[in-house]
Every structure is written in C-alpha cells, then in structure tokens.
Amino acid sequence: MRLNSFDATKHERLSELGQRVLKGGRIERDEALWLFNLTDTADIFELMAWANRIREQYKGNKIHLCSIVNAKAGACSENCSFCAQSAFHQTASPKYGFVDPEPVIEAADEANRNGVTAVGLVAAWKGLKEGPMLDEVCDRIAELKATGKTRPDASLGIIKSQAVADRLKAAGLECYGHNLESSRRFFPQTCSTHTYEDRIETIGYLKKAGLKICSGGIIGMGETREDRCDLALSLREIGANVCPINILNPIKGTPFEKNPPLPPMEILKTIACFRFILPRQEIMIAGGRTVNLRDLQSMVFAAGASALMVGNYLTTLNQSVEKDLQMLKDLGLDPNWDSHDFTDQEEAGCGCGNQTCETSAVTA
Ligand code: SF4
C-alpha cells in the first residue's frame, strides 16, 4: 500500500459520496468501483472514517451477534471449492446426519448466556425438498423458536418450491442464510454442481414467504475487486437484510488450499465499500477474520461492520466469545440488539430499488 501526499480531489469525491449516503442517497457502480480501487493507505483510512459515520448513523453503536450450529456435517453433494464439507474434497471435516433436539437447545442456552441474539442451523447438503427431512427441520426450528432465547435462523441450501419456503416460515423461521458467494461472473469458478441462478431463485422463494435474507459471500477466493463490488451491488439488488463477509480460510484438501491471503487493508477497504453500498444492512464479519486480520480484527467496526459471527464456525475454530465481548466493550459498542427488529430497513426499503420489493422476483 503506497503512502502519498494529500490529494484534494480524492478527498472531495470521498466526502461527496459519504455525505450522499448519509443523506439517504445511494452510490452507483462506477462510483463503487472507484472506492474499491483506492490503494493509498491514507485514502483507505479516510474511506473507513466515512463508512464508520454511515454505520453509526444507520446502526448506532449496536452490534448484532449471531452464532451457528453445524446441524448436518460433511458429505455434501456439491463441489464448492472453498468448502471443507464437500464430498469432492479430502478434508478433515466431521461427518454426521441431521441433529437431534439437544444440541440445538444447548446452542440456544449458550447463545443466551453470551448475549448472542440469533442462532443459525446450517446443513451441509444441496438443498431442501418436501418430505421427512423437511418435517424434521421444521421441528428443530420450532423447538429453537420455543426456547424464546434467540432468533431462529437457518441455512439449508437451495430451495426449489414456494411450499418449502412457506413451511419454514410457518415453523417459526425468521431469517434464512443463503450466500451469493461472489459475483455472477466469478461464481462458476467456485462451484459447478449448482448455479448462481439456483441461489437467486431460492432467495426469491424466501422473500415471497416473508423471510428475512442473510446473504453475502467469501472474499479471497481469487476474485477481482470488480467481482467484490458486483457482489455487494447484487446483495443490494436482492434486498439482503444481513450481509456476511467471510474471508477465505484456505482448508487443506480443498481446491483453494493454496490461495494467497488478501492483505488486511484490502479486507478492511472491502468492508468499508460494502457499508457505502449497503448503508442500512447488517454487515456481518463471519468466517476467517481471526486468521486473516489477526490484531486488526477490531478495525472491522471502524470500517463499517455492524455484526459479528461469534463462537466456532462449521469446521474451524474462532476466538473465544469472551474475547469478542471484551473487544466490543473496549470499543464502546453494544451487543444488546433486538434481533427481530428490521424496521429501519423496512421503513427505508431495502435499497434494491424494485418498486414491489417485498414480493417481486429477485433480478440481481
Ligand atoms: S453447498 Fe454448502 S456445504 Fe455443500 S459444498 Fe457448497 S458450501 Fe459446502
């Protein structure tokens, strides 16, 4: 990253874009690309300062904490190149069937103890159809909901019918995790057993069912800055409510195991750009933050992040929840957040620009 003398033109353009977003305006693709292509350290810190202002304006000092349960592990029929749970890759991933009630209730109890306000049931399979497995999944969701201790979320793969989405909603599910993973252009380089369209179609059914959408992606897979920009713009287009940013943690045995790590300043810049493009959304820092950001983790909030995945990930360890809670306390940030409350997004609309956002087919 180059050090440079002060550039008034860049400074003016940054503040013009920052002020526009603070006033409720949105930035367009060419402007977003300009932000993603900033390379000077001073410019990136200035970009982060604006992103932090945007976060504070739309999210206050609240930080949304969520945790996940690996509800069905390994042996997945899909070949996602980053994933330890794919049956195509020789990894040390655990393998077990869909969980019984106990681990889900324990996860809700632990979440409640730690002030974590959403728990997501995640299954390593292609998707969910009508049948006995859907019945079992709905039972787990209803049990999680009945604890009253956490918002029940889930990430259960591709859905091919409205009926399945409606069943999940009826069981008490509130938010469904389904990442676009990367840009439409780069997606085929991450997976060939299903398509970007499969994921867009799935999100369409979920939105029609009235479920909130948790959709983001993974950076550091070999995509370009333009791909990362287009991912954020697509998340805006689909009306995602929560946008997880995972940073690739190369797993031994996967095709991406030798991927070079993204420089931390590039990661922080990406988070800040996402905040400019998705000002009212929950921008969540998920997998890979400890191994890729190390001591710079706390800077994700100064870069505009407003949510954190805490506790261990599906197949890899995270730092302790206690350490994360201390980090938030040291920054004066408040994890006590009403996970059911999306009113700020609903009032302003999700920014996708579609007139009939809540019901229209997704077009990203
Ligand atoms: S569909 Fe999910 S669990 Fe399966 S390989 Fe892809 S990322 Fe992994």
Residues whose N, C-alpha, C, O or C-beta is under 5 A from the ligand:
A	BS01	SF4	C76 E78 N79 C80 C83 Q85 S86 A123 A124 W125
